[in-house]
């Protein structure tokens, strides 16, 4: 049987597999913490102004969604009460 090639006539490189759980445990917490620290150094942190803007937008959106939900609740409660002829109070 002919071996598959990558177009250049050579055999493809063998695939590397994911590390086993035993290999991961052997790497240890120290390696993990070093990796996390290295990633955190590469993060572009937002400025105070960006933080404040994002926080204000989040609070505003939560208030708007809350008001919309309350309005829908009252509207559907009124519709159900009207259709069934019952009182909501």
N, C-alpha and C positions, 0 to 999 in steps of 0.2 A: 504494500500500500504506500502511496506517495505521501510524504509529509507536507502539510500546508506551508506556504511561504508568505512573506510580507511584500511580495512584488519584486524584491531585489534578488531572489533566488536563495536567500538565507532563511534559516528556520527562525520563527518568532521567538523572542526572549520569553523564558518561562515567567508565568505570573507569580507575583509574590502574594502570599496569603496574609490575612489579618492576624495580628498577634493573638495567641491563645490566652485564656484567662490566667494561666500560670505565669506566662511571660509578663502580663500586665501587672500582676501582684508583685513580681520580682522587681519591676521597675521602681516601685516604692512611691511613697507620698512625696519624698523630696524632689523627685523628677517632676511630679505633677505640679507642685508648688512653683518650681523654677519655670515651668512652661506657662503657668498662669501669670506669673510676674512678667515674663517676657511679652506676653500678649497685652497685658495692661499698659506696658510702656509704649506700645504702638497705637493705643487708642487715642483718637482725637476727641478730647473732652470739650463739651459745650461751655460757652462763656456764661457768666451770671445772667446777662441779659437774655440769652437764649433759653436758659433754665426758667427764668421768670415768665417769658412769653409762652413757653410750652405748658407751664403750670397753669397760667391763666386760661389758656385755650382748653385745657383738660377740664378745669373746674366749670368753665362756661358750657362746655359740651355736656357735662353730667347734669347741670341744671336744666338745660334745654331738653334733653332726653327725658328727664324726670317730669318736667311740666307736660311734655307731649304724652307720656304714659298716663299721667293723672287725668289729662283731658280726655284721652281715649276711654279710660275707665269710667269716667262720669258720663260720657256720651253713650257708651254701650249699656251702662246701667239704666240710663233714661230710656233707651230704645227697648230694652227687655221689659222694663216696668210698664211702658206704654203698650207693648204688644200683649203682655200677659194680664194687664189691667190691675196689677198689684202696686202697692205703694212702697217706695224705698225707705220710708221712715217709719 
